[in-house]
């Protein structure tokens, strides 16, 4: 995985609450087991008409909004536990998702593949939405070591929580296997000492 530390960038916003995994990636697109190709169908039923033409009023089809940070309403990733929802978000190019609440299984799936789910208060989420609506080019800074989110235009900032193990893995670009590989010498040394 790519290490995630500090990032400043523009956002794409979906103010809808209760965005479930079937809305993120509809079930009919879950036939592959590889992690690639799912980004094409991210929010498929919201992005495209029945004849596969893009819906002009959907944010992902609006060139004004671009960036690697997805800002979403409360209760993001609810519903079924499909890993494909996180895969679709990653494959589309998002590396950070900001919301006031994430479904636990989605949050775990995201962290496992290199997406940082950033939980902020509802009041701070409203501030982000207000800033984006005032200026679509609004940038926010996400600082993983400092565990802060900052709206650069206003200077408003808030701390966020993250499990220390997952934080360490993400700052180093490790998945669970990489973490064990990084400790390989310590594990081997412990194994040798345990034999005697």
C-alpha atoms as one frame of an Amber mdcrd trajectory, in Angstrom:
protein
   0.000   0.000   0.000   1.012   3.617  -0.412   2.036   5.256   2.865  -0.467
   7.864   4.043   0.805  10.722   6.164  -0.249  14.265   5.333  -2.328  15.295
   2.345  -3.864  18.529   1.127  -6.355  18.454  -1.703  -9.727  19.195  -3.190
 -12.794  17.158  -2.405 -15.796  15.492  -3.942 -18.843  15.719  -1.729 -21.960
  13.595  -1.305 -24.075  15.114   1.432 -26.486  12.158   1.453 -26.762  10.268
   4.731 -27.023   6.468   4.986 -25.057   5.680   1.815 -24.963   1.903   1.825
 -22.645  -0.533   0.095 -25.221  -1.363  -2.598 -25.311   2.301  -3.573 -21.515
   2.450  -3.522 -21.216  -0.604  -5.805 -24.428  -2.368  -6.909 -24.527  -6.141
  -6.391 -24.690  -6.904 -10.119 -21.064  -5.742 -10.461 -19.585  -8.089  -7.864
 -18.574 -10.896 -10.197 -14.806 -10.265 -10.136 -12.478 -11.215  -7.313  -9.618
  -8.905  -8.341  -9.601  -5.448  -6.776  -9.394  -3.621 -10.109 -12.124  -2.373
 -12.419 -14.676  -1.571  -9.734 -14.121   2.191  -9.917 -15.947   2.309 -13.252
 -19.144   1.336 -11.449 -18.710   3.373  -8.271 -22.144   4.866  -7.468 -23.260
   3.390 -10.791 -27.001   3.905 -10.392 -26.478   7.493  -9.257 -23.914   8.269
 -11.991 -25.634   6.823 -15.060 -29.041   6.640 -16.694 -30.484   3.312 -17.873
 -28.976   3.932 -21.330 -25.509   4.340 -19.743 -25.359   8.084 -20.373 -23.946
  10.102 -17.462 -26.399  11.957 -15.222 -25.240  15.555 -15.526 -26.387  16.557
 -12.048 -24.350  13.876 -10.213 -21.212  15.164  -8.523 -18.808  12.592 -10.037
 -19.933  13.714 -13.482 -19.277  17.377 -12.700 -15.727  18.453 -13.674 -15.853
  21.283 -11.126 -15.432  18.703  -8.366 -12.303  16.605  -8.342  -9.872  15.269
  -5.817  -8.840  12.252  -3.808 -10.937  13.119  -0.752 -14.568  11.971  -0.669
 -16.713  13.830   1.874 -19.956  12.005   2.661 -22.976  12.332   4.938 -23.502
  10.427   8.170 -23.555   6.606   8.236 -21.367   5.876   5.235 -20.844   2.258
   4.134 -23.799   0.684   5.932 -25.591  -2.393   4.616 -23.928  -5.592   3.476
 -20.306  -6.271   4.353 -18.975  -6.440   0.796 -15.282  -5.578   0.460 -16.011
  -4.476  -3.095 -17.399  -1.166  -1.802 -13.981  -0.189  -0.459 -12.320  -1.614
  -3.592 -14.536   0.568  -5.825 -13.692   3.707  -3.862  -9.967   2.920  -4.000
 -10.043   1.952  -7.675 -11.801   5.224  -8.549  -8.919   7.119  -6.925 -10.155
   8.162  -3.490  -7.695   7.608  -0.639  -9.568   9.487   2.116 -13.257   9.422
   3.046 -14.570  11.939   5.564 -17.904  11.402   7.338 -19.452  11.817  10.772
 -20.044   8.046  11.063 -18.861   4.900   9.273 -20.280   1.395   9.416 -17.714
  -0.725  11.282 -17.225  -3.385   8.600 -16.790  -0.807   5.844 -14.312   1.084
   8.017 -12.256  -2.081   8.553 -12.346  -2.970   4.855 -11.203   0.550   3.930
  -8.300   0.558   6.391  -7.191  -2.876   5.164  -6.630  -1.655   1.593  -5.220
   1.835   2.155  -8.236   4.136   2.412  -8.288   6.362   5.477 -11.824   6.794
   6.879 -11.789  10.042   8.865 -14.591  10.452  11.407 -15.452  14.044  12.312
 -18.279  15.548  14.330 -21.532  16.379  12.551 -20.907  20.073  13.232 -17.470
  19.929  11.584 -18.843  17.918   8.656 -21.412  20.681   8.129 -18.559  23.220
   8.077 -16.816  21.205   5.354 -19.994  20.999   3.260 -20.602  24.740   3.695
 -17.047  25.526   2.570 -17.324  23.269  -0.501 -20.694  24.741  -1.479 -19.209
  28.253  -1.225 -16.163  27.246  -3.287 -15.926  23.863  -5.073 -12.135  24.230
  -5.128 -11.962  24.260  -1.326  -9.031  22.228  -0.067  -8.786  20.342   3.173
  -5.700  18.987   4.850  -5.701  15.557   6.432  -2.770  14.991   8.765  -2.595
  11.366   9.880   0.385  11.692  12.280  -1.297  14.658  13.977  -4.781  13.149
  13.529  -6.287  16.444  12.332  -8.554  17.625   9.525  -8.306  21.285   8.535
 -10.377  23.398   6.141  -7.641  25.576   4.650  -9.919  28.452   3.596 -11.191
  29.033   7.129  -8.506  27.441   9.282 -11.169  25.412  11.097  -9.662  22.172
  12.366 -10.712  19.074  14.275  -8.946  16.018  15.690  -9.990  12.498  14.684
  -9.438   9.107  16.306  -7.793   6.072  14.765  -6.618   2.730  16.140  -2.862
   3.027  16.826  -2.073  -0.251  15.020  -3.932   0.864  11.890  -2.357   4.324
  12.099   1.126   2.802  12.223   0.341   0.511   9.303  -1.054   3.330   7.166
   1.831   5.713   7.817   4.246   2.936   6.795   2.180   1.675   3.869   1.699
  -1.740   5.480  -1.153  -4.178   5.280  -1.363  -6.893   7.959   1.091  -9.154
   6.093   3.580  -6.320   5.541   3.434  -5.586   9.273   4.469  -9.162  10.068
   7.153  -9.118   7.365   8.632  -5.961   8.934   8.966  -7.900  12.202  10.440
 -10.981  10.546  13.846 -10.780  12.250  12.287 -10.199  15.673   9.936 -13.146
  15.151  12.789 -15.425  14.059  14.927 -14.301  17.002  12.075 -14.964  19.422
  11.490 -18.394  17.863  15.165 -19.343  18.278  15.217 -18.169  21.926  12.026
 -20.106  22.640  13.673 -23.340  21.545  16.304 -23.127  24.272
